[in-house]
Amino acid sequence: MKLNYKYWILFILAILFNSCSDTLDVDLQGEYTKETFYKTKEEALFTLNATYQICSFTSTNNNLWVFGDIASDDAIKGGNSGDLSDASYINDFDVNSDNGQIEAIWKHYYEGIVRANNVISYVPNIEMNEDLKQRIVGEAKFLRAYFYFNLTNIFGEIPLKTKPINNVKDLSVPVSSVEDIYKQIEQDLTDAIAVLPISHDATDIGRATKGAAFGLLSKVYLFQENWKLALDNADSVEQLGYSLMPIYSQNFQISHQNNSESIFEIQHLSAQSPALGSFLNQYFSPKPIGGYAFDAPTQNFVDEFEVIQDTIFDPRLDYTIVRSGKKWIDGEDFDPAWSVSGYLTKKHAEPKAETPIIGDGNLNYVYMRFADILLIKAEALNELNRSAEALVPLNKVRKRARECYLFDNSLVGYGVIPDKLLTDITNTDKSYLKSAIRHERRVELGFEFHRFFDLMRYGKNIAEQALNNTNFIYEQNRYFPIPQSEIDSNNQIN
């Protein structure tokens, strides 16, 4: 996919006919229209690549981390007190409909939906290889499902738009229920599974695969507590041959991108025009090297990790964050004063040698990896009263974590697993195992932008307990308000 990103700029021209203004009362037109643009295989790929671009972190409008991390108990905003002030309001759950952070992600992901809708609607009419055509449409349906899954978990009831915008009337769509949004997501992913390949060749690395569609569908069912279908789809992913990397931290290193554990990985590439690199490196790095120190881990998150003898920690802690007495990724001694919480996240940070421009990073964002699927499988099995079976995938995740000591020679004590560290879970009590799986999700997937969404699906008691130092009230704050700009422009929203 990286090789095709240079064509995104062409697509910007191609979608001008979809640009909109509240004052228009005629059909929307531009330099290109659906009648003149969607004619060739190349144009189909241009439009698809531009849809993938919305997933990437090339634009600060893609602020999924604000909702996944800062809104959770894993992180606070960090940075200077006056920077990203709207994110502070999200941190505290003091959010109005004019908050800039909710408007940014709303507009950004709906732009992705617009682009996906164009591909899905117009590409089938192009004369081209039929298998490639179906694959392109399948990828667009996967991406539309991805955008809607994130949006409905942030905002709840939202407008469901599945057709191109050709006139002003198409801009105003009433909200649909979360249930109906999920139905559309399920249909899109089912359609995608039917046509997507198991893998792509080197020129198309990063495109959605059958495994990505099965994986997201498994997660969609998990969020609806449809445990049987969540398990079925997780099993389908596992049967495709994914495996855990030997060392946990390899999932967050440029040298191991698109590895055997990666199921859907969003690509970045620095030093391109237009920009294709990630801004996350700069946003999360320390100020002394030009970073902003946002998304600062909390003490509560650090305390979640298992420790023995008061000094030997679950190795995932120091792979995920940097703390006093440890070193930043370039070898500098970490100064806790670099962060308002005393910690910084490392998963999206890059060594200087690999990224000459700090805000134009090469490091991909891994949205879904096999460890997530194993934990989905464990959770579904436990909820289906198959707790003994749930131990198997759960312990696979723990085994990989402790065995980092056997493979990572940078760990103190390399070569020997510390006694009693991350031992296998053997207790099959359903309630105990539910807590153990939730713990494992938090430490395994920390700072991959999933925590807030997990808290919300766990329900009122868990969410309010986790966020008890904020203004969070489940009935009021389960979903963020629809942006005022959408309310003002969409006359179907009350």
C-alpha atoms as one frame of an Amber mdcrd trajectory, in Angstrom:
protein
   0.000   0.000   0.000   2.880   2.381   0.662   3.858   2.276  -2.994   0.512
   3.629  -4.100   0.151   6.503  -1.641   1.752   8.988  -4.054  -1.513   8.915
  -5.974  -3.676  10.225  -3.138  -3.310  13.797  -4.322  -4.963  12.857  -7.610
  -7.948  11.578  -5.724  -8.416  14.902  -3.982  -9.255  16.287  -7.405 -11.462
  13.332  -8.175 -13.707  13.912  -5.170 -14.167  17.644  -5.631 -17.655  16.999
  -6.929 -18.485  15.672  -3.494 -17.422  18.871  -1.731 -20.350  20.604  -0.139
 -21.546  23.982   1.017 -24.556  24.760   3.126 -25.550  27.473   0.662 -25.735
  25.286  -2.421 -29.085  24.190  -3.786 -27.850  22.559  -6.996 -26.199  19.222
  -7.683 -22.605  19.196  -6.502 -20.058  19.405  -9.291 -16.333  20.004  -9.677
 -13.416  19.418 -11.994 -14.229  15.698 -11.984 -17.610  14.012 -11.715 -18.698
  10.429 -11.327 -19.436  10.410 -15.050 -15.896  11.469 -16.046 -13.622   9.982
 -13.392 -14.541   6.404 -12.473 -13.477   4.816 -15.757 -10.255   2.860 -15.260
  -8.541   0.410 -12.949  -6.030   3.116 -12.026  -8.782   5.492 -10.975 -10.402
   2.758  -8.889  -7.113   2.210  -7.054  -6.583   5.960  -6.614  -9.914   6.302
  -4.850  -9.299   3.250  -2.679  -5.839   4.438  -1.632  -7.296   7.788  -0.636
  -9.759   5.954   1.606  -6.902   4.162   3.359  -5.261   7.544   3.920  -8.008
   8.493   6.387  -6.918   5.601   8.645  -3.356   6.891   8.876  -1.974   9.410
  11.337  -0.699  11.775   8.681  -3.272  14.347   9.842  -3.810  15.451  13.424
  -7.535  15.209  12.667  -7.092  11.482  13.228  -7.049  11.787  17.012  -8.231
   8.282  17.900  -5.646   8.254  20.702  -7.504  11.076  22.481 -10.578   8.874
  22.813  -8.873   5.499  23.214  -6.264   6.616  25.774  -6.892  10.056  27.263
 -10.577   9.394  27.905  -9.564   6.227  29.759  -7.766   5.560  33.022  -4.532
   4.726  31.175  -3.493   8.295  30.354  -3.916  12.001  30.889  -3.501  14.624
  28.208   0.073  15.500  29.136   2.046  18.219  27.377   1.859  21.871  28.346
  -1.283  22.859  30.209  -2.543  25.151  27.446  -1.852  22.792  24.550  -4.737
  20.769  23.107  -7.073  22.266  25.685 -10.076  20.531  24.125  -8.418  17.201
  24.915  -8.288  18.253  28.576 -12.069  18.575  28.576 -12.321  15.051  27.185
  -9.895  13.890  29.877 -12.230  15.349  32.528 -15.532  14.509  30.775 -16.515
  18.152  30.637 -17.351  18.081  26.940 -19.652  20.303  24.904 -20.770  19.793
  21.318 -18.375  22.521  20.140 -15.280  20.650  21.390 -12.629  20.706  18.665
 -11.461  17.146  19.299 -14.872  15.571  18.723 -15.398  17.701  15.620 -12.012
  16.667  14.213 -12.577  12.925  14.411 -16.208  13.219  13.274 -15.298  15.093
  10.093 -12.226  12.978   9.449 -13.933   9.606   9.647 -17.007  10.762   7.767
 -14.672  11.914   5.019 -13.386   8.347   5.002 -16.957   7.074   4.738 -17.635
   9.414   1.814 -14.568   8.074   0.015 -15.482   4.460   0.767 -19.045   5.033
  -0.456 -17.711   6.369  -3.757 -15.571   3.278  -4.273 -18.402   0.921  -3.362
 -20.889   2.713  -5.608 -18.873   3.586  -8.708 -16.099   1.006  -9.059 -18.504
  -1.871  -9.942 -19.308  -0.004 -13.189 -15.687   0.100 -14.349 -14.614  -2.372
 -17.049 -11.627  -4.132 -15.473 -10.494  -7.462 -14.073 -13.458  -8.807 -12.127
 -11.454 -10.320  -9.274  -9.536  -7.081  -8.717 -12.774  -5.104  -8.892 -14.400
  -7.241  -6.219 -11.293  -6.998  -4.039 -11.253  -3.198  -4.284 -14.914  -2.988
  -3.288 -14.284  -5.475  -0.474 -11.439  -3.367   0.884 -13.653  -0.268   0.770
 -16.366  -2.097   2.701 -13.824  -3.136   5.315 -12.681   0.475   5.669 -16.258
   1.754   5.913 -16.870  -0.795   8.673 -13.709   0.365  10.469 -14.784   4.015
  10.358 -18.313   3.260  11.521 -17.102   0.968  14.302 -14.963   3.748  15.751
 -17.596   6.432  15.254 -20.473   4.533  16.837 -18.314   3.603  19.823 -17.439
   7.267  20.309 -20.796   8.874  19.512 -23.455   6.152  19.750 -26.377   6.950
  17.444 -25.029   8.583  14.288 -26.129   9.178  10.673 -25.748   6.048   8.565
 -24.584   7.132   5.119 -23.973   4.407   2.553 -24.457   6.257  -0.752 -22.422
   8.949  -2.519 -23.296  12.577  -1.866 -24.517  14.034  -5.138 -26.692  16.918
  -3.982 -27.419  19.010  -0.926 -30.308  16.818   0.187 -27.864  13.937   0.622
 -26.082  15.880   3.347 -28.940  15.635   5.847 -29.444  12.131   7.218 -31.103
  11.260  10.546 -29.246   9.260  13.147 -29.583   5.502  13.206 -29.539   3.302
  16.276 -26.309   1.688  17.395 -27.939  -1.650  16.585 -28.538  -0.589  12.971
 -25.009   0.777  12.650 -23.688  -2.582  13.805 -25.892  -4.398  11.295 -24.338
  -2.377   8.490 -20.843  -3.044   9.831 -21.568  -6.764  10.014 -22.858  -6.799
   6.438 -19.860  -4.872   5.137 -17.415  -7.206   6.848 -19.275 -10.323   5.715
 -19.134  -9.024   2.135 -15.436  -8.226   2.541 -14.597 -11.698   3.865 -16.095
 -13.257   0.746 -13.740 -11.453  -1.641 -10.593 -10.442   0.239  -7.433 -12.558
  -0.084  -5.663 -14.217   2.827  -2.580 -12.130   2.061  -1.195  -9.594  -0.407
   2.102  -9.492  -2.249   4.845  -7.052  -1.259   3.501  -4.198  -3.395   0.187
  -4.223  -1.523   1.320  -4.731   2.064  -1.078  -3.007   4.440  -4.266  -3.595
   2.521  -7.161  -5.280   4.296  -7.144  -9.073   4.172  -9.584 -11.824   4.992
  -7.962 -12.049   8.426  -8.490  -8.341   9.066 -12.176  -8.631   8.176 -12.657
 -11.737  10.331 -10.790 -10.002  13.159 -12.831  -6.817  13.090 -16.053  -8.823
  12.807 -15.005 -10.814  15.869 -14.511  -7.562  17.744 -17.859  -6.211  16.554
 -19.623  -9.268  17.962 -17.598  -9.041  21.175 -18.805  -5.482  21.724 -22.402
  -6.676  21.313 -21.817  -9.613  23.693 -22.617 -12.075  20.942 -20.080 -14.481
  22.353 -20.678 -17.366  19.958 -20.101 -15.324  16.818 -17.183 -13.490  18.404
 -15.604 -16.895  19.060 -16.403 -18.244  15.599 -14.728 -15.317  13.870 -11.740
 -15.343  16.231 -11.313 -19.027  15.379 -11.418 -18.132  11.682  -8.575 -15.678
  12.224  -6.508 -18.239  14.116  -6.952 -20.794  11.348  -5.262 -18.414   8.898
  -1.884 -18.968  10.549  -1.095 -15.797  12.495   1.388 -16.190  15.353   2.776
 -14.144  18.233   6.166 -12.541  17.756   8.866 -13.918  20.089   9.489 -10.502
  21.656   6.536  -8.281  22.528   8.305  -5.036  21.581   8.882  -6.214  18.012
   5.299  -5.216  17.264   6.307  -1.571  17.677   9.602  -1.472  15.788  10.175
  -0.393  12.199  12.430  -3.392  11.631   9.541  -5.792  12.344   6.596  -4.055
  10.702   3.878  -6.131   9.017   4.976  -9.220  10.930   3.296 -12.549  11.636
   1.278 -11.087  14.525  -0.043  -8.106  12.580  -3.629  -8.449  11.349  -4.406
  -4.871  10.304  -1.536  -2.415  10.293  -1.891   1.168   9.082   1.093   2.196
   6.995   3.273   5.292   7.293   6.185   6.512   5.185   8.268   9.591   5.934
   9.830  12.135   3.569   7.009  12.025   1.007   5.053  14.762  -0.732   2.194
  14.880   0.050   3.117  13.814   3.594   2.571  10.147   4.393   4.403  10.007
   7.721   2.982   9.737  11.238   2.749  12.692  13.604   2.440  10.392  16.650
   6.198  10.248  17.186   6.337  13.992  17.818   3.142  14.120  19.855   4.296
  11.448  22.314   8.065  12.109  22.518   9.823  14.174  25.232  10.050  17.932
  24.876  13.889  18.078  24.932  14.011  16.290  21.563  11.198  18.316  20.005
   8.235  16.286  21.187   5.056  17.417  22.934   4.842  14.715  25.648   1.109
  14.105  25.133  -0.754  10.930  26.160   1.076  10.637  29.472   0.590   7.264
  31.235  -1.010   7.303  34.666   0.286   5.724  37.861  -2.857   3.608  37.822
  -1.794   2.084  34.507   1.746   1.420  35.736   0.392  -0.250  38.881  -1.611
  -2.712  36.771   1.520  -4.649  35.781   2.531  -7.731  37.720   5.750  -7.580
  39.730   7.722 -10.016  41.880  10.279  -9.177  44.553   9.241  -5.514  44.152
  11.758  -5.077  41.317  11.058  -7.614  38.560   8.177  -6.430  36.427   6.143
  -7.851  33.603   8.489  -6.874  30.716   5.580  -5.325  28.839   5.689  -2.398
  31.270   9.057  -1.125  30.068   8.278  -2.001  26.467   5.175   0.212  26.714
   6.267   3.181  28.842   9.439   4.857  30.067   9.913   5.602  33.763  12.487
   6.872  36.236  15.750   4.943  36.104  15.141   3.746  32.540  16.241   5.090
  29.184  14.366   6.710  26.332  14.488   4.892  22.987  17.637   6.742  21.871
  19.526   5.780  25.020  19.073   9.019  26.976  18.412   8.715  30.689  14.741
   9.464  31.181  13.949  12.486  33.315  10.489  12.163  34.918  10.210  15.944
  34.675   9.768  15.460  30.926   6.186  14.347  31.616   3.446  15.755  33.830
   2.755  12.226  35.106   6.373  11.112  35.333   5.916   8.645  32.458   5.786
   8.659  28.657   4.516   6.069  26.191   7.045   4.396  23.885   4.950   2.326
  21.470   4.665   5.067  18.834   8.084   6.645  19.322  10.966   6.186  16.902
  14.757   6.464  17.208  16.191   9.608  15.627  18.247   7.570  13.175  15.084
   6.055  11.692  13.066   9.267  11.456  15.024  12.399  10.471  11.922  14.603
  10.915  10.284  13.921  14.265   6.740  14.739  13.121   6.987  12.708   9.915
   7.423   9.198  11.233   7.932   5.851   9.517   6.394   3.722  12.243   3.093
   2.048  11.388   0.091   1.892  13.701  -1.025  -1.662  14.451  -4.775  -1.518
  14.954  -5.237  -5.251  15.397  -2.776  -8.030  16.165  -3.078 -11.698  16.989
  -2.736 -11.164  20.742  -5.991  -9.181  20.650  -7.711 -12.080  18.873  -6.460
 -14.560  21.475  -7.880 -12.391  24.247 -11.189 -12.012  22.403 -11.290 -15.794
  22.128 -10.528 -16.206  25.835 -13.255 -13.752  26.801 -15.859 -15.351  24.546
 -15.066 -18.857  25.784 -15.316 -17.760  29.402 -18.662 -16.056  28.821 -19.893
 -19.245  27.134 -19.062 -21.125  30.358 -16.109 -22.854  28.711 -13.631 -21.413
  31.173 -11.146 -24.276  31.081 -10.819 -23.762  27.326 -10.447 -20.005  27.841
  -7.213 -20.611  29.747  -5.464 -21.762  26.567  -5.516 -18.498  24.556  -5.116
 -16.403  27.701  -1.992 -18.277  28.740  -0.527 -18.061  25.240  -0.445 -14.278
  25.663   1.129 -14.525  29.117   3.641 -17.123  27.936   4.902 -14.859  25.161
   5.261 -11.987  27.633   7.368 -13.931  30.152   9.419 -15.650  27.454  10.684
 -12.288  26.243  13.407 -13.004  28.804  14.539 -15.905  26.626  14.791 -13.869
  23.421  15.540 -10.244  24.315  19.164  -9.832  25.364  18.502  -6.249  26.475
  16.512  -7.501  29.483  18.333  -7.743  32.798  18.488 -11.451  33.563  18.272
 -12.415  29.874  18.241 -16.148  29.307  16.228 -17.118  32.375  12.544 -16.473
  33.071  12.236 -15.004  36.582  10.613 -17.469  38.935   6.858 -16.932  39.432
   6.680 -14.118  36.844   3.516 -14.235  34.703   2.754 -17.833  35.571  -0.090
 -19.555  33.768  -3.596 -18.878  35.070  -5.201 -22.098  36.316  -8.290 -20.850
  38.176 -11.403 -21.581  36.112 -13.895 -19.669  38.242 -15.816 -17.587  35.698
 -15.780 -14.363  37.699 -12.088 -14.674  38.527 -11.220 -15.426  34.931 -13.241
 -12.472  33.649 -11.132 -10.143  35.794  -7.929 -11.888  34.700  -8.787 -11.461
  31.016  -9.633  -7.794  31.520  -6.320  -7.302  33.296  -4.496  -9.007  30.449
  -6.207  -6.851  27.822  -5.129  -3.730  29.661  -1.450  -4.606  29.983  -1.149
  -6.335  26.610  -2.921  -3.662  24.540  -2.012  -0.565  26.547  -1.564   2.615
  24.490  -2.854   1.008  21.320  -6.005   3.178  21.626  -8.421   0.495  22.859
  -8.807   0.999  26.607 -11.683   3.525  26.743 -13.801   1.415  24.404 -13.216
  -1.647  26.570 -14.234   0.276  29.690 -17.475   1.387  28.065 -18.448  -2.122
  27.019 -17.676  -3.439  30.517 -20.589  -1.339  31.748 -21.522   1.282  34.297
 -19.894  -0.080  37.444 -16.489  -0.841  35.915 -16.402   2.380  33.894 -17.362
   4.660  36.775 -14.915   2.960  39.116 -12.071   3.331  36.604 -12.882   6.980
  35.892 -13.806   8.023  39.438 -11.322  10.914  39.442 -13.170  12.622  36.586
 -16.695  13.952  36.015 -17.695  10.711  34.303 -21.280   9.518  34.809 -22.107
   6.512  32.666 -25.611   7.588  31.663 -24.353  11.027  30.592 -20.891  10.267
  29.251 -21.125   6.805  27.701 -21.115   8.587  24.350 -19.683  11.934  23.331
 -22.034  14.589  21.906 -22.483  14.947  18.158 -20.487  18.015  17.037 -22.356
  21.294  16.812 -21.233  21.768  13.216 -23.090  18.582  12.237 -26.179  19.633
  14.160 -26.140  23.005  12.404 -25.678  21.581   8.900 -27.810  18.438   9.154
 -31.483  19.378   9.441 -32.415  15.759  10.196 -30.700  15.895  13.596 -32.707
  17.452  16.396
